[in-house]
Amino acid sequence: MCIFCDGIKKEQIIYETEHFKVVFDIDPEQEGHMLLISKHHYMNYLDLPDEIAFELIHIERKMIRILEDEMNIYGVTLIRNNGRVMDNGTHFHEHIIPRYKDDKFWSKKETKPMTFDFALFLSLLS
Ligand SMILES: [Zn+2]
């Protein structure tokens, strides 16, 4: 039993391509909050082959164009969890969230401050 293979009914799928399906999130942060889900068991963004990652970008841009250009939504936030913050046994998925001016989307987050090794990160970039 896989929640994304077996737990999504056909009628929940609002859009699909060869490698992805899109559904509305059952616990939305905002009305219209969508999940873009890989059909195969990729557990991680880095596991997606380049051509499939390109398909992902194509869907993201299609959704942004519809929301921002056709529906006059103020903006869109895309969230991809990766690495160990992914829930076990799920698929690669991405949140597409319609945004509005002064919607306080970030202000309700209470992130615990942690230290980040800026020197190591910057040395690894070069
Ligand atoms: Zn699955």
Backbone and ligand atoms as CSV (ligand in chain L), in Angstrom:
chain,resi,resn,atom,element,x,y,z
A,1,MET,N,N,0.845,-1.206,0.000
A,1,MET,CA,C,0.000,0.000,0.000
A,1,MET,C,C,0.871,1.242,0.000
A,2,CYS,N,N,0.677,2.049,-1.004
A,2,CYS,CA,C,1.407,3.313,-1.094
A,2,CYS,C,C,0.373,4.416,-1.202
A,3,ILE,N,N,0.492,5.425,-0.345
A,3,ILE,CA,C,-0.544,6.466,-0.291
A,3,ILE,C,C,-0.689,7.197,-1.618
A,4,PHE,N,N,0.418,7.357,-2.346
A,4,PHE,CA,C,0.334,8.104,-3.609
A,4,PHE,C,C,-0.012,7.216,-4.799
A,5,CYS,N,N,0.311,5.909,-4.742
A,5,CYS,CA,C,-0.090,5.002,-5.829
A,5,CYS,C,C,-1.529,4.546,-5.642
A,6,ASP,N,N,-1.874,4.163,-4.411
A,6,ASP,CA,C,-3.161,3.520,-4.152
A,6,ASP,C,C,-4.179,4.444,-3.505
A,7,GLY,N,N,-3.689,5.535,-2.906
A,7,GLY,CA,C,-4.571,6.387,-2.112
A,7,GLY,C,C,-5.202,7.523,-2.889
A,8,ILE,N,N,-4.852,7.656,-4.166
A,8,ILE,CA,C,-5.403,8.746,-4.969
A,8,ILE,C,C,-6.373,8.171,-5.989
A,9,LYS,N,N,-7.610,8.624,-5.892
A,9,LYS,CA,C,-8.626,8.137,-6.834
A,9,LYS,C,C,-8.492,8.871,-8.159
A,10,LYS,N,N,-8.847,8.175,-9.222
A,10,LYS,CA,C,-8.727,8.741,-10.576
A,10,LYS,C,C,-9.440,10.100,-10.672
A,11,GLU,N,N,-10.600,10.213,-10.019
A,11,GLU,CA,C,-11.369,11.459,-10.139
A,11,GLU,C,C,-10.731,12.619,-9.364
A,12,GLN,N,N,-9.719,12.317,-8.523
A,12,GLN,CA,C,-9.008,13.387,-7.822
A,12,GLN,C,C,-7.951,14.053,-8.713
A,13,ILE,N,N,-7.562,13.353,-9.760
A,13,ILE,CA,C,-6.482,13.871,-10.611
A,13,ILE,C,C,-7.031,14.979,-11.502
A,14,ILE,N,N,-6.452,16.174,-11.357
A,14,ILE,CA,C,-6.952,17.311,-12.140
A,14,ILE,C,C,-6.122,17.533,-13.399
A,15,TYR,N,N,-4.905,16.961,-13.422
A,15,TYR,CA,C,-4.040,17.111,-14.592
A,15,TYR,C,C,-2.988,16.021,-14.501
A,16,GLU,N,N,-2.578,15.473,-15.661
A,16,GLU,CA,C,-1.472,14.529,-15.609
A,16,GLU,C,C,-0.677,14.544,-16.892
A,17,THR,N,N,0.575,14.151,-16.743
A,17,THR,CA,C,1.475,13.992,-17.884
A,17,THR,C,C,2.031,12.573,-17.798
A,18,GLU,N,N,2.993,12.259,-18.648
A,18,GLU,CA,C,3.545,10.901,-18.645
A,18,GLU,C,C,4.087,10.502,-17.259
A,19,HIS,N,N,4.748,11.432,-16.583
A,19,HIS,CA,C,5.441,11.079,-15.336
A,19,HIS,C,C,4.880,11.722,-14.068
A,20,PHE,N,N,3.872,12.590,-14.217
A,20,PHE,CA,C,3.358,13.291,-13.029
A,20,PHE,C,C,1.838,13.346,-13.044
A,21,LYS,N,N,1.284,13.447,-11.837
A,21,LYS,CA,C,-0.139,13.757,-11.715
A,21,LYS,C,C,-0.283,14.915,-10.735
A,22,VAL,N,N,-1.371,15.665,-10.905
A,22,VAL,CA,C,-1.615,16.822,-10.059
A,22,VAL,C,C,-2.984,16.647,-9.405
A,23,VAL,N,N,-3.030,16.870,-8.093
A,23,VAL,CA,C,-4.285,16.791,-7.338
A,23,VAL,C,C,-4.370,18.022,-6.439
A,24,PHE,N,N,-5.556,18.322,-5.948
A,24,PHE,CA,C,-5.674,19.337,-4.903
A,24,PHE,C,C,-5.295,18.706,-3.570
A,25,ASP,N,N,-4.524,19.428,-2.766
A,25,ASP,CA,C,-4.097,18.943,-1.453
A,25,ASP,C,C,-5.325,18.744,-0.553
A,26,ILE,N,N,-5.362,17.610,0.155
A,26,ILE,CA,C,-6.525,17.350,1.008
A,26,ILE,C,C,-6.487,18.186,2.291
A,27,ASP,N,N,-5.322,18.754,2.604
A,27,ASP,CA,C,-5.198,19.620,3.783
A,27,ASP,C,C,-4.519,20.928,3.355
A,28,PRO,N,N,-5.241,21.743,2.573
A,28,PRO,CA,C,-4.589,22.882,1.907
A,28,PRO,C,C,-4.182,24.000,2.849
A,29,GLU,N,N,-3.029,24.615,2.538
A,29,GLU,CA,C,-2.597,25.839,3.213
A,29,GLU,C,C,-3.462,27.010,2.766
A,30,GLN,N,N,-3.976,26.897,1.550
A,30,GLN,CA,C,-4.757,27.961,0.931
A,30,GLN,C,C,-5.653,27.301,-0.107
A,31,GLU,N,N,-6.804,27.838,-0.396
A,31,GLU,CA,C,-7.651,27.271,-1.444
A,31,GLU,C,C,-6.877,27.189,-2.746
A,32,GLY,N,N,-6.992,26.063,-3.439
A,32,GLY,CA,C,-6.287,25.885,-4.703
A,32,GLY,C,C,-4.904,25.265,-4.546
A,33,HIS,N,N,-4.477,25.005,-3.314
A,33,HIS,CA,C,-3.197,24.344,-3.035
A,33,HIS,C,C,-3.165,22.984,-3.732
A,34,MET,N,N,-2.186,22.798,-4.615
A,34,MET,CA,C,-2.071,21.556,-5.396
A,34,MET,C,C,-0.835,20.776,-5.012
A,35,LEU,N,N,-0.880,19.482,-5.274
A,35,LEU,CA,C,0.302,18.628,-5.166
A,35,LEU,C,C,0.609,18.088,-6.550
A,36,LEU,N,N,1.856,18.215,-6.929
A,36,LEU,CA,C,2.345,17.691,-8.190
A,36,LEU,C,C,3.190,16.462,-7.797
A,37,ILE,N,N,2.763,15.291,-8.217
A,37,ILE,CA,C,3.324,14.043,-7.668
A,37,ILE,C,C,3.929,13.192,-8.784
A,38,SER,N,N,5.113,12.645,-8.541
A,38,SER,CA,C,5.704,11.739,-9.540
A,38,SER,C,C,4.917,10.431,-9.548
A,39,LYS,N,N,4.715,9.858,-10.743
A,39,LYS,CA,C,3.993,8.587,-10.823
A,39,LYS,C,C,4.860,7.429,-10.359
A,40,HIS,N,N,6.149,7.543,-10.563
A,40,HIS,CA,C,7.059,6.472,-10.153
A,40,HIS,C,C,7.619,6.767,-8.767
A,41,HIS,N,N,8.260,5.775,-8.196
A,41,HIS,CA,C,8.751,5.903,-6.827
A,41,HIS,C,C,10.090,6.626,-6.737
A,42,TYR,N,N,10.120,7.856,-7.227
A,42,TYR,CA,C,11.278,8.695,-6.951
A,42,TYR,C,C,11.060,9.276,-5.557
A,43,MET,N,N,12.046,9.120,-4.701
A,43,MET,CA,C,11.883,9.570,-3.323
A,43,MET,C,C,12.454,10.967,-3.125
A,44,ASN,N,N,13.113,11.479,-4.165
A,44,ASN,CA,C,13.961,12.621,-3.966
A,44,ASN,C,C,14.040,13.410,-5.268
A,45,TYR,N,N,14.114,14.717,-5.168
A,45,TYR,CA,C,14.260,15.556,-6.364
A,45,TYR,C,C,15.484,15.141,-7.175
A,46,LEU,N,N,16.558,14.787,-6.469
A,46,LEU,CA,C,17.795,14.425,-7.173
A,46,LEU,C,C,17.688,13.085,-7.888
A,47,ASP,N,N,16.698,12.275,-7.535
A,47,ASP,CA,C,16.502,10.983,-8.214
A,47,ASP,C,C,15.849,11.139,-9.581
A,48,LEU,N,N,15.211,12.294,-9.832
A,48,LEU,CA,C,14.520,12.468,-11.110
A,48,LEU,C,C,15.539,12.563,-12.236
A,49,PRO,N,N,15.410,11.711,-13.257
A,49,PRO,CA,C,16.265,11.891,-14.437
A,49,PRO,C,C,16.044,13.283,-15.031
A,50,ASP,N,N,17.056,13.841,-15.690
A,50,ASP,CA,C,16.976,15.218,-16.181
A,50,ASP,C,C,15.738,15.466,-17.038
A,51,GLU,N,N,15.412,14.523,-17.933
A,51,GLU,CA,C,14.276,14.767,-18.835
A,51,GLU,C,C,12.957,14.783,-18.067
A,52,ILE,N,N,12.895,14.042,-16.964
A,52,ILE,CA,C,11.684,14.054,-16.141
A,52,ILE,C,C,11.639,15.329,-15.299
A,53,ALA,N,N,12.792,15.789,-14.847
A,53,ALA,CA,C,12.847,17.074,-14.144
A,53,ALA,C,C,12.410,18.205,-15.077
A,54,PHE,N,N,12.741,18.087,-16.345
A,54,PHE,CA,C,12.312,19.096,-17.320
A,54,PHE,C,C,10.791,19.080,-17.477
A,55,GLU,N,N,10.218,17.887,-17.473
A,55,GLU,CA,C,8.750,17.765,-17.529
A,55,GLU,C,C,8.121,18.446,-16.310
A,56,LEU,N,N,8.750,18.275,-15.150
A,56,LEU,CA,C,8.293,18.925,-13.924
A,56,LEU,C,C,8.279,20.449,-14.075
A,57,ILE,N,N,9.352,20.995,-14.608
A,57,ILE,CA,C,9.452,22.448,-14.799
A,57,ILE,C,C,8.356,22.926,-15.748
A,58,HIS,N,N,8.099,22.140,-16.778
A,58,HIS,CA,C,7.056,22.487,-17.750
A,58,HIS,C,C,5.684,22.592,-17.053
A,59,ILE,N,N,5.378,21.640,-16.175
A,59,ILE,CA,C,4.091,21.663,-15.455
A,59,ILE,C,C,4.044,22.853,-14.496
A,60,GLU,N,N,5.143,23.084,-13.767
A,60,GLU,CA,C,5.197,24.228,-12.840
A,60,GLU,C,C,4.876,25.529,-13.569
A,61,ARG,N,N,5.525,25.709,-14.732
A,61,ARG,CA,C,5.350,26.957,-15.474
A,61,ARG,C,C,3.934,27.069,-16.030
A,62,LYS,N,N,3.354,25.944,-16.452
A,62,LYS,CA,C,1.955,25.938,-16.934
A,62,LYS,C,C,1.019,26.396,-15.802
A,63,MET,N,N,1.220,25.836,-14.609
A,63,MET,CA,C,0.351,26.178,-13.486
A,63,MET,C,C,0.522,27.647,-13.094
A,64,ILE,N,N,1.757,28.124,-13.076
A,64,ILE,CA,C,2.010,29.529,-12.727
A,64,ILE,C,C,1.352,30.446,-13.749
A,65,ARG,N,N,1.482,30.114,-15.040
A,65,ARG,CA,C,0.861,30.946,-16.086
A,65,ARG,C,C,-0.641,31.025,-15.901
A,66,ILE,N,N,-1.278,29.867,-15.637
A,66,ILE,CA,C,-2.736,29.863,-15.460
A,66,ILE,C,C,-3.120,30.705,-14.240
A,67,LEU,N,N,-2.456,30.443,-13.113
A,67,LEU,CA,C,-2.825,31.114,-11.869
A,67,LEU,C,C,-2.569,32.616,-11.938
A,68,GLU,N,N,-1.373,32.987,-12.406
A,68,GLU,CA,C,-1.004,34.405,-12.364
A,68,GLU,C,C,-1.542,35.191,-13.557
A,69,ASP,N,N,-1.526,34.574,-14.734
A,69,ASP,CA,C,-1.890,35.327,-15.932
A,69,ASP,C,C,-3.384,35.233,-16.238
A,70,GLU,N,N,-3.955,34.051,-16.062
A,70,GLU,CA,C,-5.352,33.862,-16.446
A,70,GLU,C,C,-6.322,34.115,-15.287
A,71,MET,N,N,-5.868,33.851,-14.060
A,71,MET,CA,C,-6.766,33.962,-12.910
A,71,MET,C,C,-6.455,35.165,-12.038
A,72,ASN,N,N,-5.387,35.891,-12.391
A,72,ASN,CA,C,-5.031,37.085,-11.655
A,72,ASN,C,C,-4.720,36.807,-10.175
A,73,ILE,N,N,-4.207,35.586,-9.900
A,73,ILE,CA,C,-3.711,35.271,-8.555
A,73,ILE,C,C,-2.443,36.115,-8.333
A,74,TYR,N,N,-2.256,36.618,-7.131
A,74,TYR,CA,C,-1.167,37.560,-6.845
A,74,TYR,C,C,0.218,36.947,-7.078
A,75,GLY,N,N,0.392,35.676,-6.714
A,75,GLY,CA,C,1.671,34.996,-6.890
A,75,GLY,C,C,1.518,33.528,-6.556
A,76,VAL,N,N,2.585,32.773,-6.753
A,76,VAL,CA,C,2.561,31.333,-6.511
A,76,VAL,C,C,3.826,30.952,-5.752
A,77,THR,N,N,3.677,30.116,-4.736
A,77,THR,CA,C,4.840,29.575,-4.036
A,77,THR,C,C,4.944,28.090,-4.338
A,78,LEU,N,N,6.147,27.667,-4.746
A,78,LEU,CA,C,6.428,26.253,-5.007
A,78,LEU,C,C,7.285,25.734,-3.869
A,79,ILE,N,N,6.910,24.591,-3.312
A,79,ILE,CA,C,7.701,24.004,-2.224
A,79,ILE,C,C,8.007,22.543,-2.561
A,80,ARG,N,N,9.291,22.217,-2.587
A,80,ARG,CA,C,9.732,20.829,-2.757
A,80,ARG,C,C,10.507,20.442,-1.513
A,81,ASN,N,N,9.992,19.505,-0.768
A,81,ASN,CA,C,10.789,18.965,0.323
A,81,ASN,C,C,11.783,17.969,-0.257
A,82,ASN,N,N,12.910,17.841,0.381
A,82,ASN,CA,C,13.935,16.957,-0.146
A,82,ASN,C,C,14.745,16.360,1.003
A,83,GLY,N,N,15.441,15.265,0.710
A,83,GLY,CA,C,16.290,14.644,1.721
A,83,GLY,C,C,15.471,14.068,2.854
A,84,ARG,N,N,15.995,14.138,4.051
A,84,ARG,CA,C,15.361,13.467,5.184
A,84,ARG,C,C,14.124,14.181,5.717
A,85,VAL,N,N,13.812,15.363,5.181
A,85,VAL,CA,C,12.542,15.991,5.589
A,85,VAL,C,C,11.358,15.406,4.819
A,86,MET,N,N,11.637,14.585,3.778
A,86,MET,CA,C,10.563,13.882,3.079
A,86,MET,C,C,9.958,12.841,4.011
A,87,ASP,N,N,8.647,12.655,3.928
A,87,ASP,CA,C,8.012,11.574,4.683
A,87,ASP,C,C,8.424,10.236,4.079
A,88,ASN,N,N,8.699,9.256,4.920
A,88,ASN,CA,C,9.074,7.931,4.435
A,88,ASN,C,C,7.967,7.317,3.584
A,89,GLY,N,N,8.363,6.636,2.525
A,89,GLY,CA,C,7.407,5.880,1.726
A,89,GLY,C,C,6.500,6.719,0.859
A,90,THR,N,N,6.842,7.995,0.676
A,90,THR,CA,C,6.052,8.814,-0.230
A,90,THR,C,C,6.765,8.891,-1.575
A,91,HIS,N,N,6.252,9.688,-2.457
A,91,HIS,CA,C,6.876,9.921,-3.751
A,91,HIS,C,C,7.451,11.327,-3.752
A,92,PHE,N,N,8.325,11.600,-4.718
A,92,PHE,CA,C,8.678,12.993,-4.941
A,92,PHE,C,C,7.380,13.757,-5.176
A,93,HIS,N,N,7.206,14.862,-4.500
A,93,HIS,CA,C,6.040,15.709,-4.768
A,93,HIS,C,C,6.377,17.157,-4.456
A,94,GLU,N,N,5.585,18.003,-5.024
A,94,GLU,CA,C,5.824,19.431,-4.874
A,94,GLU,C,C,4.500,20.119,-4.579
A,95,HIS,N,N,4.547,21.118,-3.718
A,95,HIS,CA,C,3.356,21.898,-3.388
A,95,HIS,C,C,3.313,23.138,-4.277
A,96,ILE,N,N,2.152,23.389,-4.860
A,96,ILE,CA,C,1.930,24.602,-5.652
A,96,ILE,C,C,0.830,25.376,-4.928
A,97,ILE,N,N,1.195,26.526,-4.384
A,97,ILE,CA,C,0.278,27.232,-3.490
A,97,ILE,C,C,-0.028,28.639,-4.026
A,98,PRO,N,N,-1.307,28.911,-4.331
A,98,PRO,CA,C,-1.689,30.267,-4.741
A,98,PRO,C,C,-1.451,31.244,-3.592
A,99,ARG,N,N,-0.937,32.415,-3.937
A,99,ARG,CA,C,-0.610,33.401,-2.905
A,99,ARG,C,C,-1.342,34.714,-3.171
A,100,TYR,N,N,-1.574,35.446,-2.088
A,100,TYR,CA,C,-2.299,36.709,-2.151
A,100,TYR,C,C,-1.531,37.746,-1.364
A,101,LYS,N,N,-1.707,39.004,-1.751
A,101,LYS,CA,C,-1.046,40.097,-1.038
A,101,LYS,C,C,-1.486,40.053,0.430
A,102,ASP,N,N,-0.516,40.169,1.318
A,102,ASP,CA,C,-0.788,40.182,2.759
A,102,ASP,C,C,-1.513,38.921,3.251
A,103,ASP,N,N,-1.203,37.766,2.644
A,103,ASP,CA,C,-1.867,36.522,3.081
A,103,ASP,C,C,-1.193,35.906,4.315
A,104,LYS,N,N,-0.100,36.523,4.773
A,104,LYS,CA,C,0.606,36.076,5.987
A,104,LYS,C,C,1.101,34.632,5.884
A,105,PHE,N,N,1.380,34.204,4.654
A,105,PHE,CA,C,1.811,32.824,4.433
A,105,PHE,C,C,3.050,32.469,5.248
A,106,TRP,N,N,4.062,33.328,5.216
A,106,TRP,CA,C,5.305,33.010,5.934
A,106,TRP,C,C,5.220,33.375,7.408
A,107,SER,N,N,4.388,34.342,7.751
A,107,SER,CA,C,4.424,34.855,9.121
A,107,SER,C,C,3.896,33.855,10.146
A,108,LYS,N,N,3.106,32.883,9.704
A,108,LYS,CA,C,2.600,31.932,10.698
A,108,LYS,C,C,3.588,30.795,10.982
A,109,LYS,N,N,4.690,30.748,10.206
A,109,LYS,CA,C,5.675,29.696,10.431
A,109,LYS,C,C,6.528,30.053,11.641
A,110,GLU,N,N,6.746,29.118,12.506
A,110,GLU,CA,C,7.622,29.358,13.642
A,110,GLU,C,C,8.818,28.430,13.535
A,111,THR,N,N,9.777,28.838,12.721
A,111,THR,CA,C,10.950,28.013,12.466
A,111,THR,C,C,11.956,28.146,13.604
A,112,LYS,N,N,12.431,27.032,14.095
A,112,LYS,CA,C,13.448,27.043,15.146
A,112,LYS,C,C,14.784,27.440,14.525
A,113,PRO,N,N,15.418,28.492,15.005
A,113,PRO,CA,C,16.685,28.925,14.406
A,113,PRO,C,C,17.806,27.928,14.669
A,114,MET,N,N,18.551,27.578,13.624
A,114,MET,CA,C,19.678,26.654,13.725
A,114,MET,C,C,20.893,27.339,13.095
A,115,THR,N,N,22.088,26.870,13.391
A,115,THR,CA,C,23.273,27.465,12.776
A,115,THR,C,C,23.528,26.805,11.416
A,116,PHE,N,N,24.060,27.584,10.496
A,116,PHE,CA,C,24.347,27.129,9.138
A,116,PHE,C,C,25.819,27.425,8.866
A,117,ASP,N,N,26.538,26.459,8.309
A,117,ASP,CA,C,27.966,26.640,8.045
A,117,ASP,C,C,28.149,27.381,6.719
A,118,PHE,N,N,28.049,28.705,6.750
A,118,PHE,CA,C,28.146,29.517,5.531
A,118,PHE,C,C,29.495,29.321,4.847
A,119,ALA,N,N,30.594,29.266,5.612
A,119,ALA,CA,C,31.927,29.139,5.019
A,119,ALA,C,C,32.048,27.822,4.248
A,120,LEU,N,N,31.565,26.733,4.850
A,120,LEU,CA,C,31.608,25.434,4.162
A,120,LEU,C,C,30.747,25.470,2.907
A,121,PHE,N,N,29.530,25.983,3.042
A,121,PHE,CA,C,28.607,26.033,1.890
A,121,PHE,C,C,29.210,26.827,0.744
A,122,LEU,N,N,29.752,28.011,1.040
A,122,LEU,CA,C,30.309,28.861,-0.023
A,122,LEU,C,C,31.537,28.228,-0.646
A,123,SER,N,N,32.332,27.490,0.149
A,123,SER,CA,C,33.520,26.831,-0.417
A,123,SER,C,C,33.094,25.665,-1.332
A,124,LEU,N,N,31.982,25.021,-1.010
A,124,LEU,CA,C,31.493,23.904,-1.825
A,124,LEU,C,C,30.865,24.375,-3.133
A,125,LEU,N,N,30.418,25.632,-3.161
A,125,LEU,CA,C,29.802,26.176,-4.369
A,125,LEU,C,C,30.818,26.399,-5.475
A,126,SER,N,N,32.033,26.714,-5.092
A,126,SER,CA,C,33.027,27.085,-6.119
A,126,SER,C,C,33.742,25.865,-6.686
L,1,ZN,ZN,ZN,3.715,4.690,-4.733
